[in-house]
Amino acid sequence: MTAAVVVKPDPKWGETPYAFIELKPGVEATEADIIAHCKQHLAGFKVPRAIVFGELPKTSTGKLQKFHLRKQAGSTTAIDV
């Protein structure tokens, strides 16, 4: 599994976590499974509010292209650190 988290604008909180997950072939997971796992291991404000499953954009060397994910989440103004 490969995962990336970016922020998504939120009218109440300003920003909330938004997760993108690429599952390995043959592996199944639901949004509820991922959120339940995160709730067990993370502080409440760090738990993603939404999960998107699919292939993650990568460079030719396999590095994640988070700017594409930020664009998809609508958070293109987020700072890349």
N, C-alpha and C positions, 0 to 999 in steps of 0.2 A: 504494500500500500504506500502511496505517495500522497502527502497532504500539504496544503498551503493555506494560510489564514491571512486575510486582509481585512481592513475595516470597511464598513458600509455606513453611509450616513444614516442617522436615526433621528427622527424629530424630537423624541423625548430625551435621549441620552447623548446626542451629538454624534457618537460613533458606536458601532457594535461589531463584534467579530463575525466574520463571514467565511466559512470554510469551503475549500475545494478539495475533493478527494478522488484519487485515481486508484481503484481497486485492482489487485492482481487477478489474472484470469482464474476463474473457478471460485473466487472468494465472494461471499455475499454479505452485505451489511445494509441496514436501513438508517435513515436519518435519526430515528429514535434510538437505535443502538449506539450511534456515535455520540449523540448528545448525552445519553445516560452514562457512557464511559467518561466523557469530559466532566460531567457533574460530580463524579466520584473522585476525580483527580485534580480538578482546577477550582479556583475561586469562582463564584457565581458570575462576576462581571467578565470573566475570561471565556465562558462557555459560548460557543458559536450560536447565534440566533437562527442561522440557516446553513444548510449543507447542500453543496452542489456536487453531484457525482458525474464523472466523465474524465476524458483524457486531458491532462494538464499541458499547457503550451511549454515547450522546452526548446533550448537552443540546439544546435547540431552536436554540442558536447554534452547535452543532457541537463544543463542548468535550467531551473525553472524561470520562466519569464513572468515575474509577478506584476509587471506593468500591464500585461494583458488581463490578468485577473482583477486588478484594481479597476480597469476600464469596465469590465463586465459587471463588477459590483457597484459601479457608480462612484468610486472614491478616487478618481484620478488626481485629486489634490493632496492625497496622503504623501507623507514624507517617506522616501526610500532610505532605510538605514541598513 
